[in-house]
Amino acid sequence: MSLFHRINALKLKHAHLENSIDREQKRPLPDISTLHHLKREKLFLKEEILKLSFAS
């Protein structure tokens, strides 16, 4: 997989996580643990995207 495709795949997963976070926050009783996990994973992806972007 090329670097370009890897970055795009990570961006797609990042957007999916953002949607999951939005859905969880809109629930009547959002699960804080789930939100924490999703946000941590989203941050990890963002850092990975930035690292790969600067590496190219």
MODELLER restraints for C-alpha pairs under 7 A, 6 or more apart:
rsr = mdl.restraints
at = mdl.atoms
rsr.add(forms.Gaussian(group=physical.xy_distance, feature=features.Distance(at['CA:7:A'], at['CA:49:A']), mean=5.88, stdev=0.5))
rsr.add(forms.Gaussian(group=physical.xy_distance, feature=features.Distance(at['CA:7:A'], at['CA:52:A']), mean=6.97, stdev=0.5))
rsr.add(forms.Gaussian(group=physical.xy_distance, feature=features.Distance(at['CA:10:A'], at['CA:45:A']), mean=6.45, stdev=0.5))
rsr.add(forms.Gaussian(group=physical.xy_distance, feature=features.Distance(at['CA:10:A'], at['CA:49:A']), mean=6.62, stdev=0.5))
rsr.add(forms.Gaussian(group=physical.xy_distance, feature=features.Distance(at['CA:14:A'], at['CA:42:A']), mean=5.72, stdev=0.5))
rsr.add(forms.Gaussian(group=physical.xy_distance, feature=features.Distance(at['CA:14:A'], at['CA:45:A']), mean=6.27, stdev=0.5))
rsr.add(forms.Gaussian(group=physical.xy_distance, feature=features.Distance(at['CA:17:A'], at['CA:38:A']), mean=6.46, stdev=0.5))
rsr.add(forms.Gaussian(group=physical.xy_distance, feature=features.Distance(at['CA:17:A'], at['CA:42:A']), mean=6.18, stdev=0.5))
rsr.add(forms.Gaussian(group=physical.xy_distance, feature=features.Distance(at['CA:21:A'], at['CA:35:A']), mean=6.25, stdev=0.5))
rsr.add(forms.Gaussian(group=physical.xy_distance, feature=features.Distance(at['CA:21:A'], at['CA:38:A']), mean=6.49, stdev=0.5))
rsr.add(forms.Gaussian(group=physical.xy_distance, feature=features.Distance(at['CA:24:A'], at['CA:30:A']), mean=5.50, stdev=0.5))
rsr.add(forms.Gaussian(group=physical.xy_distance, feature=features.Distance(at['CA:24:A'], at['CA:35:A']), mean=6.91, stdev=0.5))
